[in-house]
Amino acid sequence: MTSAKWLEPDKAELVNYVYDRKAELGDGGNLVKQLASGAAAHFLQLGPPSKGGPKTANACQTQWKKLKKIYEAIRDVKDHCYVGASGWPWNDDTGFQVTAENADAWKAFSKAHPVFAPFANRGWPLYDKMSEMCPKVPKGRHVFSAAASQHELQSSQTDDSTQPISSESQNDEDQFSLGPDSWPCTPGREEIPPLEEEPRAESQSSTQPDAGADQDIQPTPAKPASSRKRAVEANETPATKKARVTGPDALYAISQSTMAVGSALRDFLGTHVEPSPERRKQASLLLKEDDSLSQSDKVSLHLLFSKNTAAADSYRNAEDWIRDDVAQRLLQLDDPFL
């Protein structure tokens, strides 16, 4: 079956259809299966497509993901938080306003960020409707949570209710009730009583000699050196003795340490590379699920992946919104990675 081709009017038709039913969208503005099936039926009622195959439910979901990626990228540029887009202001009517002076810079920028390639000198008319269907979700540790704030408020009220109200605290409340201009810089605090000194151990006083004692304290005689040596040998455990390391044992220990260091670096840097057969298999599985490609195109790409791991990696690592374009580029070239 021929894959669906999305012209600009087709994209606008999809956005308008979903916009009229935006209450049926999933979390984060995702196009759920039921809504995608309705969009496919809508396109079927419009008649045969002007180009490409029919727009199935899966094709509508894939195209919706691409539209969301475009919206999120433009939104981040407008909010000045898109990494790598510094110095490229966005205009809703004229896009990035590329001129002859910055054409070379635009070529490098659009190559690094192909999502912006169509908007050199034109805006995106679908942005406003997409902004109503794909709200920005804040992320981070300091994002406000109503449920968490309510829980913290209840906890603080519970802790405060268990503390007795002192006269000084009552005076502080009177000061705060006078208005903001009369508030002190810091509320009054109850004075913390000094810590009581712990009673000294009786053993300390017992070590002092009694002034009225009639007998002098005799020093303890020192043990002979030979007896001390025997005592140390008796207390010495086998673990304290140094074991003699042989050559093979030393080589084995070095190899184990080297493997441990390599494993730690791999985990830290994330440089683990899967075997080539596994990467080619993953690319073929993604190819099987791609409804935008015809059966003939899938066979051609599968044969290419079976002999070329680099091509499989290019298709496998591509994001959803650009994977179809990567597949088309691979189909146009005989074997671009040889």
C-alpha positions as CSV (number, residue, x, y, z in Angstrom):
1,M,0.0,0.0,0.0
2,T,1.3,3.4,-0.9
3,S,2.3,5.6,2.0
4,A,0.3,8.7,2.8
5,K,1.6,12.1,1.6
6,W,0.8,15.1,3.7
7,L,0.6,18.4,1.9
8,E,0.1,21.7,3.7
9,P,-3.7,21.6,3.1
10,D,-3.9,18.1,4.5
11,K,-2.0,19.2,7.7
12,A,-4.4,22.1,8.1
13,E,-7.4,19.8,7.7
14,L,-6.1,17.4,10.4
15,V,-5.4,20.3,12.8
16,N,-8.9,21.8,12.2
17,Y,-10.6,18.4,12.7
18,V,-8.8,17.8,16.0
19,Y,-9.3,21.4,17.1
20,D,-13.0,21.0,16.9
21,R,-12.7,17.9,19.2
22,K,-9.8,18.9,21.4
23,A,-11.6,17.8,24.5
24,E,-11.1,14.2,23.3
25,L,-7.2,14.6,23.2
26,G,-5.1,12.6,25.6
27,D,-2.7,13.8,28.2
28,G,-0.2,16.4,26.8
29,G,-2.2,16.8,23.6
30,N,-1.6,13.3,22.4
31,L,-3.9,12.0,19.6
32,V,-5.6,8.9,21.0
33,K,-6.5,6.0,18.9
34,Q,-10.3,6.7,18.8
35,L,-9.8,10.3,17.7
36,A,-7.2,9.2,15.1
37,S,-9.7,6.7,13.7
38,G,-12.3,9.5,13.4
39,A,-9.8,11.6,11.5
40,A,-9.1,8.8,9.1
41,A,-12.8,8.4,8.5
42,H,-13.0,12.1,7.9
43,F,-10.3,12.1,5.3
44,L,-12.0,9.1,3.6
45,Q,-15.2,11.1,3.3
46,L,-13.3,13.9,1.6
47,G,-12.5,11.6,-1.3
48,P,-9.3,10.1,-2.8
49,P,-6.1,11.9,-1.7
50,S,-4.5,14.2,-4.3
51,K,-1.1,12.5,-3.7
52,G,0.0,9.3,-1.9
53,G,-2.0,6.6,-0.2
54,P,-5.0,6.9,2.1
55,K,-4.5,8.6,5.5
56,T,-5.1,5.8,8.0
57,A,-5.4,6.2,11.8
58,N,-1.8,5.3,12.2
59,A,-0.7,7.8,9.6
60,C,-2.8,10.5,11.3
61,Q,-1.1,9.7,14.7
62,T,2.4,9.8,13.1
63,Q,1.6,13.1,11.4
64,W,0.2,14.6,14.6
65,K,3.5,13.7,16.4
66,K,5.4,15.6,13.7
67,L,3.1,18.6,14.1
68,K,3.6,18.6,17.9
69,K,7.4,18.5,17.4
70,I,7.2,21.6,15.1
71,Y,5.0,23.4,17.6
72,E,7.2,22.6,20.5
73,A,10.3,23.8,18.6
74,I,8.8,27.1,17.6
75,R,7.4,27.6,21.1
76,D,10.8,27.2,22.6
77,V,12.4,29.6,20.2
78,K,9.7,32.2,21.0
79,D,10.4,31.6,24.7
80,H,14.2,31.9,24.2
81,C,14.8,28.5,25.6
82,Y,15.6,26.5,22.4
83,V,19.3,25.3,22.7
84,G,21.2,26.4,19.6
85,A,18.7,29.0,18.4
86,S,20.4,32.1,19.9
87,G,20.4,34.9,17.5
88,W,17.5,33.6,15.4
89,P,14.4,35.6,16.4
90,W,11.0,34.2,15.3
91,N,8.3,36.2,13.6
92,D,4.8,34.8,13.3
93,D,4.4,36.1,9.7
94,T,8.0,35.9,8.2
95,G,9.5,33.0,10.3
96,F,13.3,33.5,10.8
97,Q,13.6,36.3,8.3
98,V,16.6,34.9,6.4
99,T,18.4,37.4,4.2
100,A,21.3,37.3,1.8
101,E,23.6,38.4,4.7
102,N,22.8,35.5,6.9
103,A,22.1,32.9,4.3
104,D,25.2,30.9,5.0
105,A,24.5,30.9,8.8
106,W,20.9,29.8,8.1
107,K,22.2,27.0,6.0
108,A,24.3,25.6,8.8
109,F,21.5,26.3,11.4
110,S,18.8,24.6,9.4
111,K,21.0,21.6,8.7
112,A,21.7,21.2,12.4
113,H,17.9,21.7,13.2
114,P,16.0,20.5,10.2
115,V,12.6,21.1,11.9
116,F,13.1,24.8,11.1
117,A,14.0,24.3,7.4
118,P,10.6,25.2,6.0
119,F,10.4,28.5,7.9
120,A,13.2,30.5,6.5
121,N,10.9,33.4,5.5
122,R,7.4,32.2,6.3
123,G,5.5,31.6,9.6
124,W,3.4,28.7,10.6
125,P,-0.4,29.4,10.4
126,L,-1.2,26.4,12.6
127,Y,0.7,27.6,15.6
128,D,-2.2,29.3,17.5
129,K,-4.5,26.3,17.3
130,M,-1.7,23.9,18.2
131,S,-0.9,26.1,21.3
132,E,-4.4,25.6,22.6
133,M,-4.2,21.8,22.1
134,C,-0.7,21.2,23.3
135,P,-0.2,23.2,26.5
136,K,3.3,23.6,27.8
137,V,4.0,21.3,30.8
138,P,6.4,22.8,33.3
139,K,9.2,20.5,34.6
140,G,11.7,20.7,37.4
141,R,11.9,20.5,41.2
142,H,10.4,23.9,41.9
143,V,7.1,23.4,39.9
144,F,4.1,24.3,42.1
145,S,1.9,21.3,43.1
146,A,-1.4,22.1,44.7
147,A,-1.7,18.8,46.4
148,A,1.8,19.0,47.8
149,S,1.3,22.6,49.0
150,Q,-2.0,21.6,50.7
151,H,-0.3,18.7,52.5
152,E,2.6,21.0,53.7
153,L,0.0,23.6,54.9
154,Q,-1.9,21.0,56.9
155,S,1.3,19.6,58.4
156,S,2.5,23.1,59.5
157,Q,-0.9,23.8,61.0
158,T,-0.8,20.5,62.9
159,D,2.7,21.2,64.3
160,D,1.7,24.7,65.3
161,S,-1.4,23.5,67.1
162,T,0.6,21.2,69.4
163,Q,2.9,24.1,70.7
164,P,1.7,26.1,73.8
165,I,1.2,29.8,73.2
166,S,3.5,31.9,75.4
167,S,3.0,35.5,76.4
168,E,5.8,36.6,74.1
169,S,4.1,34.8,71.2
170,Q,0.9,36.5,72.0
171,N,2.7,39.9,72.0
172,D,4.1,39.0,68.6
173,E,0.6,38.3,67.3
174,D,-0.5,41.7,68.6
175,Q,2.4,43.3,66.7
176,F,1.6,41.5,63.5
177,S,-2.0,42.6,63.7
178,L,-1.1,46.3,63.6
179,G,-0.3,46.1,59.9
180,P,2.7,45.6,57.6
181,D,4.4,48.8,58.5
182,S,4.7,47.9,62.2
183,W,5.9,44.3,61.7
184,P,9.3,43.6,63.2
185,C,12.1,42.2,61.1
186,T,12.1,38.9,62.9
187,P,9.4,37.4,65.2
188,G,10.2,37.1,68.8
189,R,11.5,33.7,70.0
190,E,11.3,32.1,73.4
191,E,14.7,32.0,75.1
192,I,16.2,28.6,75.2
193,P,17.2,27.5,78.7
194,P,20.8,26.7,79.1
195,L,21.8,23.1,79.1
196,E,22.3,21.6,82.5
197,E,25.7,20.3,83.2
198,E,25.9,16.6,83.4
199,P,27.2,15.3,86.8
200,R,30.8,14.4,86.7
201,A,31.7,10.8,86.8
202,E,32.7,9.6,90.2
203,S,35.7,7.9,88.7
204,Q,37.2,11.4,88.0
205,S,37.1,12.3,91.7
206,S,38.3,8.9,92.7
207,T,41.5,9.4,90.8
208,Q,42.5,12.4,93.0
209,P,44.7,11.4,96.0
210,D,43.2,11.9,99.4
211,A,45.1,14.7,101.3
212,G,44.7,12.8,104.6
213,A,45.8,9.4,103.3
214,D,48.6,7.9,105.4
215,Q,49.9,5.6,102.7
216,D,51.6,6.6,99.4
217,I,50.3,5.1,96.1
218,Q,52.7,2.6,94.8
219,P,53.3,2.6,91.0
220,T,52.4,-0.5,89.1
221,P,55.5,-2.4,88.1
222,A,56.1,-2.6,84.3
223,K,55.9,-6.0,82.6
224,P,59.1,-7.4,81.2
225,A,59.7,-7.0,77.5
226,S,59.4,-10.7,76.8
227,S,56.0,-10.9,78.4
228,R,54.7,-8.0,76.3
229,K,56.0,-9.7,73.1
230,R,54.2,-12.9,74.0
231,A,51.0,-11.0,74.6
232,V,51.1,-9.2,71.2
233,E,51.8,-12.5,69.5
234,A,48.8,-14.1,71.3
235,N,46.5,-11.3,70.3
236,E,47.6,-11.2,66.6
237,T,45.1,-12.7,64.2
238,P,45.9,-14.4,60.9
239,A,44.3,-11.4,59.1
240,T,47.0,-9.1,60.2
241,K,49.7,-11.1,58.6
242,K,50.7,-10.1,55.0
243,A,50.0,-12.8,52.5
244,R,52.6,-13.5,49.9
245,V,51.3,-12.7,46.4
246,T,52.5,-14.8,43.5
247,G,52.9,-13.7,39.9
248,P,49.6,-15.2,38.5
249,D,47.6,-13.9,41.4
250,A,49.0,-10.4,40.8
251,L,48.1,-10.5,37.1
252,Y,44.6,-11.7,37.8
253,A,44.1,-8.9,40.4
254,I,45.3,-6.3,37.8
255,S,42.9,-7.7,35.1
256,Q,39.9,-7.6,37.5
257,S,40.7,-4.0,38.5
258,T,41.0,-3.0,34.9
259,M,37.7,-4.6,34.0
260,A,36.0,-2.8,37.0
261,V,37.4,0.5,35.9
262,G,36.2,0.0,32.4
263,S,32.8,-1.0,33.5
264,A,32.5,2.1,35.8
265,L,33.6,4.4,32.9
266,R,31.1,2.8,30.6
267,D,28.3,3.2,33.0
268,F,29.3,6.8,33.7
269,L,29.8,7.9,30.1
270,G,27.0,5.8,28.7
271,T,29.2,4.4,25.9
272,H,27.7,1.0,25.8
273,V,27.2,-0.1,22.2
274,E,24.8,-2.9,21.3
275,P,26.0,-5.5,18.8
276,S,25.4,-4.9,15.1
277,P,22.9,-7.7,14.6
278,E,20.8,-6.4,17.5
279,R,20.8,-2.9,16.1
280,R,19.8,-4.1,12.6
281,K,17.0,-6.2,14.2
282,Q,15.7,-3.1,16.1
283,A,15.7,-1.1,12.8
284,S,13.7,-3.9,11.1
285,L,11.2,-3.9,13.9
286,L,10.6,-0.2,13.6
287,L,10.3,-0.6,9.8
288,K,7.6,-3.2,10.3
289,E,5.5,-0.8,12.4
290,D,5.9,2.2,10.0
291,D,2.6,2.5,8.2
292,S,3.7,5.4,6.1
293,L,5.9,3.2,3.9
294,S,4.8,0.9,1.2
295,Q,5.6,-2.8,1.2
296,S,8.1,-2.4,-1.6
297,D,9.9,0.4,0.3
298,K,10.0,-1.7,3.4
299,V,11.6,-4.6,1.5
300,S,14.2,-2.3,0.0
301,L,15.1,-0.8,3.4
302,H,15.2,-4.2,5.0
303,L,17.7,-5.4,2.5
304,L,19.8,-2.3,3.0
305,F,19.8,-2.7,6.8
306,S,20.8,-6.4,6.5
307,K,24.1,-5.5,4.9
308,N,24.7,-1.9,6.3
309,T,24.6,-1.3,10.0
310,A,25.2,2.4,9.6
311,A,22.0,2.8,7.6
312,A,20.1,0.8,10.2
313,D,21.4,3.1,12.9
314,S,20.5,6.2,11.0
315,Y,16.9,5.0,10.7
316,R,16.7,3.5,14.2
317,N,18.1,6.6,16.0
318,A,15.9,9.1,14.1
319,E,13.1,10.7,16.0
320,D,9.4,10.0,15.0
321,W,8.9,13.4,13.3
322,I,11.9,12.9,11.0
323,R,12.1,9.1,10.6
324,D,10.0,9.1,7.4
325,D,12.2,11.7,5.8
326,V,15.3,9.6,6.7
327,A,13.7,6.6,5.1
328,Q,12.9,8.5,1.9
329,R,16.5,9.8,1.7
330,L,17.8,6.2,2.2
331,L,15.6,5.0,-0.6
332,Q,16.8,7.7,-3.0
333,L,20.5,6.6,-2.6
334,D,21.8,3.2,-3.6
335,D,24.0,2.7,-0.5
336,P,25.0,6.0,1.1
337,F,27.1,4.6,3.9
338,L,29.5,2.4,1.9
